[in-house]
Amino acid sequence: MYQAEFKKIKVHYTDTGKGRVIVLLHGFLGSHEIWSEFVKKLSKKFRVIAIDLPGHGKTPSIGYYHSMELLAQSVKAVLDKIGVRRYVIAGHSMGGYASLAFAELYPENVSGLCLFHSTSTSDTEQKKKDRERIIRLVKKEHKHYINEVVTSLFAPENLNKIIPEVEKVKRIAAAISKQSIINSLEGMKERKSRDMILKFADYPVLFIIGKKDTVINYEAMYLQIGLCMYPSVLMLEDVGHMGFYEAPKETVNELEAFAMRCFRNQF
């Protein structure tokens, strides 16, 4: 792995392949490892940067609160180090929130944006209360929480079909510290709505959506799709929140085709 300096820590990332750049951002409780099969496929045509966001993987936490803006700035530190100006960014879940913050802060650098089981809306008041409850739970006993939340990310009928992948997600999540989990929950709770980023984006936006996602309601996504000038949608019938494992071929092929369109049209 490579490292980029950011706010007195080192942000870890992988850099694979050559050509136009695709940036892959994992979600809450993830790491760059969730993208391993995507990197293998996409790096045949693109240069793929997969980043461990602060508090995840090998990148340490920063203080006691990880805002989406902070995550976006850590991504920019990596991309500035490798010296590329334009890229397609794909963010899974929390990584999508960070991608939207990045698009707000650095619009001139974005050639395309993929919200991979993610949303531009902020937390509802009820969702904020739920996160506060989870934070209290994590402070007491975070290992049990990790096991429960990872299982809930997959559509129930898929759990026994991809046992090694489920166990991999649990292993990655179990390595994340209690404080890092709290930092991320606080940051997601306080994130702002970025619907306007979608509305004024002059580049393509891809939505990858699971109909059995218990985190992101697929019906609520239609309003966001309608905001975009250049939307693309991959709707997955029997998939929860983990499409890169539940529907790996469909999702990686769609992302590859999307990136090719973005770079070909030079949005």
Beta strands, then each sheet from edge to edge (+ up, - down):
strand 1: 2-6
strand 2: 9-16
strand 3: 21-25
strand 4: 47-51
strand 5: 87-92
strand 6: 110-116
strand 7: 205-210
strand 8: 231-236
sheet 1: 1+ 2- 4+ 3+ 5+ 6+ 7+ 8+
end
